[in-house]
Amino acid sequence: MFDLEIYETINILGLFIGIAFGAIAQKNQFCFSGSIKDYILTKSTKRAASVVMAMIVAIVSTTIIANHFELDLTQTNYFKSNINYFSIILGGLLFGAGMMIADGCSSRSLVKFAQGDTNALVTLIFIGIFAYATTKGLLAGVLNPFINNETLIQWSSIIENTQMNIYVIVGILALILLYLVKKVKRIFTLIDGMLIGLLVSFAWYVTGVMGEESMERTIELSSITFVYPIAKTLELFTYYQVNEVSFAIAIIVGVLIGTFSMSFANRKYSFGCTANQNINKVKYNMIGGSLMGVGGVLAIGCTVGQGLTGFSTLAFASLLAILSIFVSGYITAVILGKKDKLPMCFIFEWNDDKTNKPIDFQI
């Protein structure tokens, strides 16, 4: 009945992956930046535990798929030749600061916009503009001498960007997870992290296994990432003649659809509050989005693009990127918190917590 080309099937699957991601993220408000914010403001570790669980599941399931289907993940952008660790670290630092200033990373901004926060649209637009400017626009000329600096690349080559040992990485993450959950039984409540981790590996399967059969269009071996795809989505929306629907763009659209749909069933979250009503939200969205757009390109990915997708390949560069993002995000959050400029709309606590903190509490 439907005679689809392989690349069209892959795009449709990308749409459904995005829908699933958006629905899951909206249901439990899965968020990298939110996990940092929760800990600083309330010492809650619930969302942080979900993030770590997603990392573990993404690494393990991706490794299984790569070994079974003989996918060479070293052919992805995370293992590109002449890698510049200094560019990746700088990008991570910029992205981490930006996601806290804008109150949400790129994936979080998609979710917030689709569930009703119009300010998040400003963040998304600025992410797209500055990501594209860093890749092909004015900022590309400014930053290229740094990104392609032969001295920095030579220094970076001292430590080979190889695949790290899965047992060591998963072991460390497991210890972090145990620290965060405090009680082992809580691990089984982290369904959102488990499902999102599986989505990452499924996306690798779609592009790596199914995409290999595509004769009509070359399918890049990739998974879920958001910064540059946001820029390409904006380009497609504003000037479709020079762009085409891709797997990455389909995921972006899917996240919006999935989040919007889930928000009808899960109405308890709404984002119209800030820690201090004098905060100029639009200004913070613009600044944060700009930093994330530049940082996401320099770091070869965002919190999801590097923290889950890149990390699932066990690339050393991805470890540097996500550590840079978290360190910068934490420091920025502490500074904003001291100035009462760190928005917090809800308390996310463990269901078995007996401290009597309300789950939906507006600060």
VENFENLIN-V182980 format. One record per pair of residues at least 4 apart in sequence whose C-alpha atoms are under 7 Angstrom apart, sorted by the first residue. I is the first residue (numbers start at 1). J is the second residue. Records with the same first field share a line. If there is no record, write none. Layout:
BEGIN
I: J, J
END
This chain:
BEGIN
4: 8, 9
5: 9
6: 10, 214
7: 11, 214, 217
8: 12
9: 13
10: 14, 206, 247
11: 15, 246, 247, 250
12: 16
13: 17
14: 18, 247, 250, 251
15: 19, 250, 251, 253, 254
16: 20, 254
17: 21, 199, 251, 254
18: 22, 251, 252, 253, 254, 255, 258
19: 23, 254, 255, 257, 258
20: 24, 258
21: 25, 196, 255
22: 26, 111, 255, 256, 258, 259
23: 27, 258, 259, 262
24: 28, 192
25: 29, 30
26: 30, 111, 259, 262, 263
27: 262, 266
28: 192
30: 47
31: 35, 47, 108
32: 36, 51, 303
33: 37, 99, 100, 104, 105
34: 38
35: 39, 45, 47, 48
36: 40, 330
37: 41, 333
38: 42, 43, 44
39: 43, 44, 45
44: 348, 349
45: 49, 180, 181
46: 50, 348, 349, 350
47: 51
48: 52
49: 53, 177, 180, 181
50: 54, 190, 192, 193
51: 55, 193
52: 56, 173, 177
53: 57, 193, 194
54: 58, 193, 194, 196, 197
55: 59, 197, 308
56: 60, 170, 173
57: 61, 194, 197, 198
58: 62, 197, 198, 200, 201, 308, 312
59: 63, 311, 312, 313
60: 64
61: 65, 198, 201
62: 66, 201, 312
63: 67
64: 68
65: 69, 205
66: 70, 71, 72
67: 71
71: 208
73: 313
74: 79
75: 79
76: 80, 221, 222
78: 310, 315, 317, 318
79: 161, 315
82: 153
83: 153, 156
84: 88, 147, 152, 153, 156
85: 89, 156, 317
86: 90, 152
87: 91, 147, 298, 299
88: 92, 298, 299, 300, 321
89: 93, 299, 320, 321, 324
90: 94
91: 95, 294, 295, 296, 298, 299
92: 96, 295, 299, 321, 322, 324, 325
93: 97, 324, 325, 328
94: 98, 291, 292, 295
95: 99, 291, 292, 295, 296, 325
96: 100, 325, 326, 328, 329
97: 101, 328, 329, 332
98: 102, 287, 288, 289, 291, 292
99: 103, 104, 105, 288, 292
100: 104, 329, 332, 333
101: 284, 288
102: 123, 284, 285, 288, 289
103: 343
104: 108, 109
105: 109
106: 110, 124, 226, 227
107: 111, 226
108: 112
109: 113, 120, 123, 124
110: 114, 256
111: 115, 256, 259
112: 116, 117, 120
113: 117, 118, 120, 121
114: 256, 259, 260
115: 259, 260, 263
116: 270
117: 271, 272
119: 123, 282, 285
120: 124, 285
121: 125
122: 126, 282, 285, 286
123: 127, 285, 286, 288, 289
124: 128, 289
125: 129
126: 130, 286, 289, 290, 293
127: 131, 227, 289, 290, 292, 293
128: 132, 227, 228, 230, 231, 234, 293
129: 133, 231
130: 134, 290, 293, 294
131: 135, 227, 228, 231, 293, 294, 297
132: 136, 137, 231
133: 137, 138, 139, 140
134: 138, 139, 140, 294, 297
135: 140
136: 140
138: 142
139: 143
140: 144
143: 147
144: 148
145: 149
149: 153
150: 154
151: 155
152: 156
153: 157
161: 315, 316, 317
162: 315, 316
163: 314, 315, 316
164: 314, 315, 316
165: 169
166: 170
167: 171
168: 172
169: 173
170: 174
171: 175
172: 176
173: 177
174: 178
175: 179
176: 180
177: 181
178: 182, 184
181: 186, 187
190: 194
191: 195
192: 196
193: 197
194: 198
195: 199
196: 200
197: 201
198: 202
199: 203
200: 204, 223, 224, 309
201: 205
202: 206
203: 207, 223, 224
204: 208, 221, 222, 223
205: 209, 210
206: 210, 211
207: 211, 219, 220, 221, 222
208: 212, 221
211: 219
214: 218
223: 309
224: 304, 305, 309
225: 301, 302, 304, 305
226: 230, 302, 305
227: 231, 293, 296, 301, 302
228: 232, 297
229: 233, 248, 249
230: 234, 252
231: 235
232: 236, 249
233: 237, 249
234: 238
235: 239, 240, 243
236: 240, 243, 244
240: 244
245: 249, 250
246: 250
247: 251
248: 252
249: 253
250: 254
251: 255
252: 256
253: 257
254: 258
255: 259
256: 260
257: 261
258: 262
259: 263
262: 266
263: 267
271: 345
273: 345
274: 343, 344, 345
275: 340, 341, 342, 343, 344, 363
276: 340, 341
279: 341
280: 284
281: 285
282: 286
283: 287
284: 288
285: 289
286: 290
287: 291
288: 292
289: 293
290: 294
291: 295
292: 296
293: 297
294: 298
295: 299
296: 300, 301, 302
297: 301
299: 321
301: 305, 306
302: 306
303: 307, 322
304: 308, 309
305: 309, 310
306: 310, 311, 318, 321, 322
307: 311, 318, 322
308: 312
310: 315, 318
311: 315, 318, 319
315: 319
316: 320
317: 321
318: 322
319: 323
320: 324
321: 325
322: 326
323: 327
324: 328
325: 329
326: 330
327: 331
328: 332
329: 333
330: 334
331: 335
332: 336
333: 337, 342
334: 338
335: 339
336: 340, 341, 342
337: 341, 342
344: 363
345: 361, 362, 363
346: 359, 360, 361, 362
347: 359, 360, 361
348: 359
349: 353, 359
END
